[in-house]
Amino acid sequence: MKHFQLSEFDSPDVPGSGKFMQPSFLALLDRARELAGFPFVVVSGFRTKDHNEKVGGEENSSHTRGYAGDIRARNSQERFAIVNAALKVGFNRIGIAKSFVHLDNDPTLPQSVMWLY
């Protein structure tokens, strides 16, 4: 990866757990960051089942399988740039919140979906 360290994806309760991120996700995210032209701050990457439950994540969360990451969006321009780059590189599962954009490429869940938090 050009723009990230695996530690950025660690679940807070298990140091080193960023190694459980899926290579396909990391490759897309690296390409999206390149297109967006500004650093992506990972708010949430891999999550253990315990941490996912603690933060109120979906029971079947892609975070627990290493297929998802939440990227900080400080304003509408960053949010747009993240979503635009994500779509261009092939992310097809995108969740949009006020302060972050959820990106995932989990092949076990419905494809070509976008939602709001």
C-alpha positions in Angstrom: 0.0 0.0 0.0 1.2 3.4 -0.9 -0.9 5.6 1.4 -1.7 3.5 4.5 -0.1 1.4 7.2 -2.0 -1.7 8.4 -2.0 -0.3 12.0 -4.4 2.4 10.8 -7.0 -0.3 10.5 -6.5 -2.0 13.9 -9.5 -2.6 16.1 -8.9 -0.6 19.2 -9.1 -3.7 21.4 -6.6 -5.8 19.5 -3.3 -4.1 18.4 -2.0 -5.6 15.1 -5.5 -6.6 13.9 -5.2 -4.5 10.8 -3.5 -7.5 9.3 -7.0 -9.0 8.9 -8.0 -6.4 6.3 -8.8 -7.9 2.9 -6.2 -7.1 0.2 -8.9 -6.3 -2.3 -10.4 -3.7 0.0 -6.9 -2.1 0.7 -6.1 -2.0 -3.0 -9.3 -0.1 -3.8 -8.9 2.2 -0.9 -5.3 3.1 -1.9 -6.5 3.9 -5.5 -9.4 6.0 -4.2 -7.1 8.0 -1.9 -4.8 8.6 -4.9 -7.7 9.9 -7.0 -9.1 12.1 -4.2 -5.7 13.8 -3.8 -5.8 14.3 0.0 -5.0 12.0 2.9 -7.7 9.6 4.1 -8.0 9.3 7.8 -9.3 5.9 8.8 -11.9 6.3 11.6 -12.7 2.6 11.8 -11.2 -0.3 9.9 -11.2 -3.9 11.2 -13.4 -4.6 14.2 -13.4 -7.5 16.5 -16.9 -8.9 17.2 -16.7 -7.4 20.7 -15.7 -3.9 19.5 -18.3 -4.0 16.7 -21.0 -4.7 19.3 -19.6 -2.0 21.6 -19.9 0.7 18.9 -23.3 -0.5 17.8 -22.2 -2.0 14.4 -24.4 -4.2 12.4 -24.3 -7.9 13.5 -23.1 -9.0 10.1 -20.7 -6.0 9.6 -18.2 -6.0 6.8 -15.8 -4.5 9.3 -15.6 -7.8 11.2 -14.4 -9.5 8.0 -11.9 -6.8 6.9 -13.9 -5.6 3.9 -14.8 -2.2 5.2 -13.4 1.1 6.4 -14.9 4.4 7.6 -13.0 7.4 6.2 -13.2 10.8 8.0 -15.0 13.6 6.0 -14.6 17.0 7.6 -17.0 18.8 5.2 -19.2 18.3 2.2 -16.3 18.8 -0.3 -14.3 16.0 1.3 -17.4 13.8 1.5 -18.0 14.4 -2.2 -14.4 13.7 -3.2 -14.3 10.5 -1.2 -17.5 9.2 -2.7 -16.5 10.3 -6.2 -13.1 8.6 -6.0 -14.7 5.5 -4.4 -17.1 5.0 -7.2 -14.5 5.5 -9.8 -12.2 2.8 -8.4 -15.1 0.3 -8.0 -16.4 0.5 -4.5 -20.1 -0.4 -4.7 -21.2 -0.4 -1.1 -21.1 3.2 0.3 -22.6 4.6 3.5 -22.6 8.4 3.9 -22.6 10.1 7.3 -22.0 13.7 8.4 -18.5 13.0 9.6 -17.4 9.9 7.7 -17.9 7.8 4.6 -18.2 4.0 4.9 -16.6 2.2 2.0 -16.8 -1.6 1.6 -16.5 -4.3 -1.0 -17.9 -7.2 0.9 -18.8 -9.9 -1.7 -21.2 -11.6 0.7 -23.6 -8.7 1.0 -25.9 -6.9 -1.5 -24.0 -5.1 -4.2 -24.5 -1.6 -5.7 -26.0 0.0 -2.6 -25.6 3.4 -1.0 -27.2 4.5 2.3 -27.3 7.4 4.7 -26.6 7.3 8.4 
